[in-house]
Amino acid sequence: MIVCKFGGTSVASAEQIQKVANIVKSNPARKIVAVSAPGKRSGDDIKVTDLLINLATAALKNEDIEGELQIVVNRFMAIADGLQLDHTICDVIAKDLRERVQGNKTNEELFIDSIKAAGEDNNAKLIAAYFNSIGMPARYVSPKEGLVVNDLPERTYALPEAYANLAPLKHTKEIIVFPGFFGYTEAGILRTFDRGGSDITGSILAAAVEAELYENFTDVDCVFSANPKVVNDPVEIKEITYREMRELSYAGFSVFHDEALMPVYKIGVPVNIKNTNNPTAPGTRIVPRRPATGRPVTGISADSGFSTLYVSKYLMNREVGFGRKLLQILEDENISYEHTPSGLDDISVIMRSNQITLENEERILSRVKNELLADDVQMRHGFSMIVIVGENMRNNTGLAARAATAISKTGANIEMINQGSSEVSLVFGVQQEFENQILQALYEEFFAHARV
């Protein structure tokens, strides 16, 4: 059995959904299809998820929602018309949206989750209807039928019982069309995964049914060794390990959600990233292990929007529990961290800037100064993390020196260096205005004369 996931651009229009049907039909092993909400049809288009956020915002403000609701219905109606479906499915979608906007608004986060999830949920219903209309027996399956997730306030993840609940889908005779992006708590409350979370849903399904392959269809032929919007004609990656892909996805590789690897990684289901618009291209395979190549670096990625909490205190290294107390202050503010490079008398905590507000920054600085008696404490913003990834890096002498030299040629200052104990990745913290220059310099250093 093969589990397929089709992203937003792959299901953005009737023409794209016809391509999806042809892909699924071409291989009888493709029995479970996870779908996103309709994405952009062109560069200046608006994703259905964004239209739904507009609808949710209007509903929370008690504004007239008819205009916003009709815009969403019209998007689905255009798809239905293009697929020559009658408007019965559009009536179902309109009814569903009206019920959602009349839902409980006590918890705004959960209310918005419910509205956002309507994109995936109703697209799955529409696609299942289309499959049946062209003679492909299909059945829409709601996440209510087994994708159990945790409760607030933690970020959404599937509970262990979700896999057992979904395992019987492996016996299906018809094609299962399953909406991505969300699940339900044991109390029946809808919660969404992080944006891009349809990748996570597909991975959960692939792990639950122990699929032979998880195909993730998007709008690119493969994963590239660097961002093609920054680097001209980067090397294509034909095969990459779970660990390498996880590191690259974390730092800006938007082609695959970084949390989506865990379910398939645990049981060893290989992943194949493919292009809906060019399905015969081999794509990029993500596997547990791969043969060694002559090149130490597999890929280079960069992501901006990081902040650094810098703390200095003399003899910090001899103070038992200092690090725990510092991280407890961040935990109290519900802030997660990315890296913690440290010295004898100082430590930096790198975190995503979108977690920081003027209010919690002030509280954090005050608590660190007063409770930990720090000599110096600062919060600095505007950093990018540049990540160099490769399973073969550990066996390559002088790689960090080569990278640092390449970065120095751009005139940028390296603010932080961190190498994980697995030695699969090397991370440099830099001022974000140098991000693209550094990415190009590193690509030139490690890939300029190599093609896969």
N, C-alpha and C positions, 0 to 999 in steps of 0.2 A: 504494500500500500504506500502511496505517495500522498503527502499532505502538501497542498499549495496555498500560498498566501498571495493575494493580489493587492498592491498598494493603491493609493488614491488616484494617481495618473492612469493606472491600468483599468480603472472602473469609472472614469470621469465622464464618459459619454456612451451613447449607444454603440458607436463604432468600436470603442475600446472593449466594451463588454462582449461584442461579437468576437473579437480576438480572443478574449478569455474563454469563451465557449469552445472555440476551435482548438485552443491549447488543451483544455480539459478533455475534449472528445478524442484528441489524437492519441491519448494513452489511457487505456482502461484502468490502469493502476491509480490514476488520479481520482480518488474517491472522496476526499475531504477538502473543501475549498473555504478558506478564511478570507473575508473581504473587508476592505476599508470603506469609508465614506467616499463619495465622488470628490475627486480632487480638482485641480485646475485643468481646464480644457486648453488654455493658452496662457501666455506669460502674464497678462493683465487680468486674468479671471480670478474669482474668489472661491476658495474651497467651501464645500458644504458645511464642514465643521465650523468655519468662521461665520457663515450665515446663521448657524444654530446658536453660536455664542451671542450674536446680535439679538436673536430672538429671546434668548434667556435673559439678557440684560434688560430688554424692554419689558419683559414680564416681571422682573424683580422691581422695576421702577413703577409698576402698575400703569405703564403706558399702553396705548392701543397696539396690540400685537398682530393685527390682521395683515398689515402690509408685510412685516417681516416673515410671518408664517407663510403667506402666499408665495413669497420669493423662493422659499425652500421647496414648497409643493411644485412650483413651476419647473424647478431644476429636475425633479424626479419625473415630472410629466413629459419634459422634453426627451428624457432618456426612454421612457415608456413608448412614446410616439415613434422614436427612432427604431425601437425594437418591435414595433407593430403589436404592442400589447394593448388590450383595452384598458379603460381608465378605472377599472375595478381596483387595481393595485394602488392607484393614486388616491382613491377614496380611503383605502386602508391606511395609507401613509398620512393623509390629512387628519383622519380620526385619531391616529396615534399621537400626532403632534399636539392636537388640541387637548388630549388627555394629559400629556406631559406638562404643558404649560399651566394646567390647572392643579398640578401636583403640590405637595407640601413644600413651602418656601422657608420653613423655619431654619433649616441649615442651607445657606446659600450655595456652599460648595457641592453638596449632594444634589441640589436642584439643578445646578449647571451641569453636573455630570450626567444627570438623566436626560437633559436636553441634548447635550453633545452626542451622547450615545445613539440618538435617533438616526444619525447619519449612517453609521455602520449597520444598525439593526434593520432599518427600512431598505437599505441597499441590498442586504442579504435576501430579504423577502422578494424584492424585485428581480434579482438575478436568479433566484430559485424558480420564480414564475416564468422567466424567459427560458431557462433550460428546459422546463417541462413543455413549453410551447413549441420547441423545435425538436421534440422527441428525445430529450435527454432526461430520463427519470431523476428527479431531484427533490430534496426535502430541506426546507429551512429548519434549522435547529437553534433555539434560543440558548444563550448562556445560562438561563434559568434552569436548564436541564442538567446542570452539573458543574459549571465553572464557578466554584465557590472561592471567594476572596476574603481577606481579613477585614476587620472593622477599622474605623477611624481611631486615632489620628495618624497612624503610620501610613506611609505611601502604599499603594495597592499592590498586592502580590497574591498569587494563587495558593490556596491552602493544599496540604498533601492529599486530602480527600478528593480534590478536583480531578486528579489524575485517575483515581479509581472510578469516579463517577462517569468520566468521559471514555474510559477504556472500551465499553461495549460498542462504541461507534466503529470499531475495527471490523465488526461483522456486517456492516451496512451493504446492501445490494445496490442502493441508489446513491446518487451523489449528494453528499451533505454540504449545504451552504451555511456557513457559520459566521456571524458577525464578529469582527475583531474589536479590540480596544476596551472591552469592559466585561465585568462579571458581577455576581451578586453575593452579598454576605449571607451568612446562615439565617439572618433575620429577613432576607429578601430585599435588602437595600442595594441599589445599583451603585457601583463604583467603577471609575475608569482607571486604566493604567496611564502611565505618562504618555504624552503626545507621541505618536508613532507607535503606540502600543499594540497595533494590529500584528506587528512582528511577534510580540510576546504571545498573543493568542494563538497564532499559527504554531509557534514553538511548543506551547503547552499541549496542543492537540497532537502534534507529531510525537511528543514524548508519551502522551497518554495511550496512544494506539500502537506505540513502538513501531513507527513507520520506518520503511527502509530508506526514505529520503524525505527531507523537507525542502521544497522548492519555494524560494522567495522571489516573486516576480515584481520587478520595478521598471524603471524607464531607462536603464543603462545596461550595456552589454556585460559589464563585469565590474569588479572593484579595481580601482587604480591605485598605484603606489603613492600617489599624492593627488591633491585636489586639482582636477583638470581646469577649474576656473582660475587657478593661480599659476599652475605649472603647465607649460605647453606640451601636449602629447605625452603624458606620463606613461610609464610602463604599466601594462596590464598584469594583474595578479591572477594566475590560473588556479593556484591552490594555496590555502592559508590555514593555519591551525586556529582552533577555538580561542586560544590565549592571545594570539596575535590580533585576531579580529576584534576581540573584546577590548584590547588596548586602543586600537585604532578607532573603534566606534565611540569609545569614551571621549576621545579628543577630536570630535568634529566629523568623523566619517558618517554622514547622514544616510548612507545607503542602507544601513541595517541598525536597528535599535540595539543599544549596547546591553540591555537587560535580557534581550530575547535569546541569547545563547545558553543561559543557564539550564533551562529544561532539557534541551537536546544534548547539551554537554554531559549532563549527568548519566545519560544512558548511551551516549555515543552515536546519535542519529546524525549522519552527515547533512550538511546544508548546501544547496546550490542556488546562488544568486543569479537570476536570469532576467532577460528583457522581454516584456510582453510584446513589444513592437518588433522584436527580432528573436523569436523563440528557438531558432535553430542554432544560435550562437551558444558555445559551450558554457559561457558564464564563468563564475568563480566558485570553486568548491571550498567549503569550510569543513575541516576534518580534524580528528583527534591528533594525528601525527602526519607529517609529510617528509619526503626525502630531503636531505640537505642539498642546498644549492651552493654555487660558488660565491653568492652574494650574501653578506652578513645581514643586511637590512632588507626587510620585506616591504615596509611602508613608512611614510612620514605623515603625520597629521598635526593640525593646529586648531586650537579653540580659544576664543577670547571670553571675557566676562568673569574673571577671577579676582578675588581680593585676598590680601595677606594680613593676618594678625601677627605682628612681630612683638615678642616679649623677651626682655632681657632682665636677668637677675644674677648677681654674683653668687657663685657656688650653687647654682641651680641643680647641677648634676648630682649634688650630695643630698638634696632635699627629697626624701622619700614621698612619693605621691604627688609631686608637682604637676606632672603631665596629666594625671587623672583629674586633678582638681581643675586644671585649665580646660580640659575637654568637657568636664561636667558643666562648666559655665556655658559652653556652646550648646550642650545638650539641653540645658534649661531653656534656651532660646529656640529649641527645635531646629538647630543648624547642624548639618552634616559637613564633614571635612574631606578633603581630597588627598593632601600630603602634609607631612609634619617633619620637614628637615630641621635638624637641630645641631647645636654645638654644645660646649661645656656650660656656657653661661647664657645661651639664648636659644630660642625656638621660634619657628614660624609655622603657622597653621594656614594652609591654603584652602579656600572654600569658594563656592560659586557666589558671585556678587548678587545674584537675584534673591539670595536669602537675607541680605543685609538691608536694613532700613536705618534712617537717621536715629530712630528711637532705640532699636536694639543695639546699634553700634555704640551709642553713648552708654548704655547699661553694661555692655561687655567691657569696654575700656575702664569704666569705673570699678567694676567688680574685680577685674584682674589687678588693677592698681592697689585697691584697698584690701582685698581678701588674700591675694597672693604676695602682696608687698613687693611688686615688681619695681625694678629700678627704671625701666622704660617700657612703655607699651604704646603701639601705634597700629592703626588700621590703614592700609594702603590699597588703592583700587587701580583698575586699568591694566591688569596683567593678562597675558596669554600663556597657555601651556603648549609647548612644542614637544611632540612625542615621537621618538624614533623607536621602531618596533622590529624585532626579528628573532626567531628562535636560535639563529646561529651567532647572535651577538656575543654570547658568553665565551665563545671560543675564538674571538677576534681581538687581538691585542691592539691597543691604540685607537679604538673606535671613538671613545669619548673625546680624546684629544683631537681627532679629525673633525668631529662635530663642533667642538668649541672653537677651533680655528676657523671653520666655515662661518660660524655665527659672528665671530669677531670682525670678519671682513665687512660685515654689514654696518658696523659702527654701533651695534646694539650691545648693551651690558647684560650679562647673564645674572639674573637676580637670585636664581635657585637652580640647583641640580639635584635630581633624585633618581636613583636606580633601584628598582624593585629587587627583592631577594631572588626572584625567579630569573632575573637578568634577561627577561624578554623585552623590557622597555627601558628607555632612558628619557627622562623628562627634564626639560629646561623651562624655567619661568622667566619670561621677558616682558618688557613693556609692549602692550598690544599694538602700538603703531608700527612696530618692526615685524609683525607677524608674517606678512606676505614675503617680505624681503628675505627673512630667515628661511622660510619654507623653500623658496627658490634656491637659496644658497646651499641648503642641505641636500636638496634633490640633485643639484649639480655635482656635489661632492660624492654622493653614493650611487647615483643612477645615470649620470650623463653619458657614460660609454657602455651601458648595459641594456640589453633587451631580453625579455623572457622568451 
